[in-house]
Amino acid sequence: MAKKPFASSADLGEKIETLEILTPGVYAQTAEGDPNVGAIEGEDFVICLEALATPKAASDWLAKLRQHTKKPVKYLILTHYHAVRVLGASAFHAENIITHEITKTLIEERGEQDWKSEFGRMPRLFREPDGIPGLTHPTMTFSERLEIPLGGDRGSLILQYFGRGHTASDIVAWLPEQKVLFAGDLVEAEAALYTGDAFHFEWASKTLDNLKALQAEYLIGGRGAVVKGRKNVDAAIEQTRSFLQSMIDIVKSFIIQSIQSRYKERLIVELSKTN
């Protein structure tokens, strides 16, 4: 029997990319459900969040960002290891590429496989794929928390690991003074989640609880529109939780029904022996 392609492989229409300035020096680009990216200005440098799937895609994003700031990219933050988030890294010429320490291992162990998988599932995201020089490897890693001072009166950017979720090692980027949260694929506003590498139970409970406790006023998820306002941020987090819990409940129900069906006759025999 012929193997059916992923539905996403037939989605070849270009999406409209929208660059928003959330607070002074804080940028987010959304793309109608395609991967989101962001940037934060420090006093004399820029921090970029996510690298997109190819250097060409990253260069297109940087061209828009350069209309607002010419500062060099000092840090490139990658929230997790998936190919559409990391393979465009070479375009940034960043001094440092930062991931969680487990993400470094996942890139080494699964990077090639994920590259092939995501290129097959989402070819439209891979603009000029021949320009990808190879896997992206971090130059800095951390385990729980990393603070990056922005200089002047800009405060700091806090990188945090709140637990397993979309993958084993998703991190978030948090601006506490501006109340801006870049959540990566741990939250996707009004978008279906990809859970092929997920830790559903932990994601739906502790990890999302930790995100919600930040009380963000702006949330940039992995996909979907920027979420603005505390009430709407909480709703987006709960929507993600509800999606996960629905998956858990459906699978649990199926397992129970399968067990009952498989062992029904045996249960009847065993019960008859006790009577």
Residue, then its C-alpha position, 0 to 999 in steps of 0.5 A: m500500500a502506498k504511503k500517504p504524504f503529510a498534508s502539510s507537504a502539499d501546502l505550498g502557498e506563501k504566508i504573509e509575514t508581519l513584523e510587530i514592535l511590541t515595546p521599544g526594541v522588542y520585535a516579533q514576526t508572525a506568519e499566519g501559522d508558519p514559525n515565528v521569530g523575534a529580536i530584542e535590542g540590547e544597548d549595543f547588540v541584538i539578540c535574535l530568537e529562532a533561526l528559521a529553516t534556511p539561511k535564505a529564510a533567515s536573511d529575509w527576516l533580517a532584512k526587515l529587522r535591519q530597517h529598525t536596527k543595525k546593531p550586530v547579533k551577539y546572541l542567537i537563541l534556539t528554543h529547541y532542536h527542530a530543523v525549521r527553527v535552527l538550520g538558518a543560523s549561519a545567516f545571523h553571524a552571531e557571536n554566540i548560539i545558545t540552547h539548552e544543554i539537552t538540545k545540544t545532545l538532541i541535535e547531535e543524535r537526531g538533527e540529521q533525521d529531523w532535517k530530512s523529516e521536516f523538509g519532507r513534511m514542510p518543503r515550503l519553509f525551506r527557501e533555497p535549501d542548498g544554502i544550508p551549510g549543515l547542522t547548527h551546533p550551539t556555542m553556549t548551553f545552560s541547564e535551568r536559567l541564564e540571564i543576559p544583561l541588555g545594558g543601560d536601563r533595558g534590564s535583562l533577558i532571562l532564558q529559562y527551562f521550565g520542564r519537558g514539553h514540546t520536546a525534552s528541552d524547550i526553553v523560553a525567553w522572558l523580559p520581566e520588565q516589559k512582561v514579554l514572553f517568547a514561549g517557543d512551541l510550548v504555546e501556539a496561539e490558535a494553532a494545532l500542536y505538533t507532539g511527535d517529540a512531546f512529553h504530554f503529561e508534564w507539558a500539560s501540567k507543570t511546564l504550562d503552570n510555570l509559564k502561566a506563573l510569569q504573568a506575561e502581558y505579551l506572548i509570542g508562541g511558536r506559531g500563531a499571532v502575538v497574544k496581548g493582554r494578561k487575560n488573552v495570554d492566560a487563555a492561549i496557555e489554557q488553550t494549549r493545555s486543553f489541546l494536550q488534555s484532549m489528546i491524553d483523554i482520547v488515547k486513555s479512553f481508547i486504551i481502556q476500551s481496547i483492554q476491555s475488548r481484548y480481555k472481556e471473555r477472560l474476565i467473564v470466565e474468571l468471574s464465573k469461577t468466583n460464583 
